[in-house]
């Protein structure tokens, strides 16, 4: 259960990062509210997951999922440019996250 909560919390990290960007410095209230709510729920999920997953593993997976999904979101919305290097490194990050799960 802790791993499922951790994965969902990592996904919410992408939500709050995208909402923070869309809020334009917290000046637009709807994305700013989404940012705060998603951040609180994401951190609460991370906190819960850390009750049974070691802190280093939990934090690395949480950040990795958030970073991966945020980059994918940026590529899909064309806010970031795709390159073979970025795609390859993204793949390496995903393999590393799976490796952390397998090793723990």
N, C-alpha and C positions, 0 to 999 in steps of 0.2 A: 504493500500500500504506500509506503514511504517513497518508493521509486516513482510510482504513478503521480503522487503529489509533487515530487521534485520536477518531473517532466512538465507537468501543467504549469508549475511556478516558473520554470524556464521560459515557457511559451508566453506567459504573462509579462516576463521581462521585455520581450520583443514588443508587446502591446504598449507598455509604458514608455519605452524608448521612442517608438513611432509617435505616440501621443505627445510626448515632450517636444519632439521636433515640430509637430503640427501646431502646437500651442504658440509658436513664435515667441519664446521667452515668457511663457505663462500669461500672455496677453489675450489669448482667445480662450474663453472660459470653458467651452465644451471639451476640447482636447485636454485642457488643464485638469478638469475634474476626472476625466478618464485616466490621465496620468497618475493622479493621486490614488484613485481607487485601485488601479491595476498594480501600482507599486506596493501598496499596503498588503493586498492579497498575495502578491508574489513573494514578498518578504515573510509573510506569515506561513506560507507553504514551505519556504526554505527552512524556516525555523522548525516547523513540524518534522520535516524530512531529516533534519540534523539530530533528532532524538534517536534515530536508529541507523543512520548512515554517517560514517566518519566525516568530520567537518571539512577536511581537505578535499575529499572526493565529492561531497555534496556541493560545495561551493564551486569547484571546477566544472562539474556537470551543469549546474545552474547557469553559470556565466557562459559556458560553452554553448548550451542550447540557446540562450538569449542572443549571443553574438551571431551564431549561425543563422537563426531565424531573422534577425535584424538585417543581416547582410542580404539574405534571400529576398526580404521585403524591399530593400533598397534596389536590388537588381530588377525585381518584378515591376516596381513602380518607376523604374528608370531614373531614380535619384542617384544611382551609382552605376558606373560602367563595368561591364563584365570583361574579364580577360582570362586567358588560359591559366595564368598564374593564380589569380583569385579563386577560380573554380577548383584548381588543384589543391590549393591550401585549404579551401573550405572542405573538400573531401578528406584531407588529412585530419582536420579538426573533428569531423564526424567520426572517422575511424578511431581517433583518440578517445572520444566520449564513449563509444561502444566498448573500447578496451578498458576504460575505467570501470564500467559496469561489470564486465566479465571478470575483472581482477578483484572486485570487492565481494 
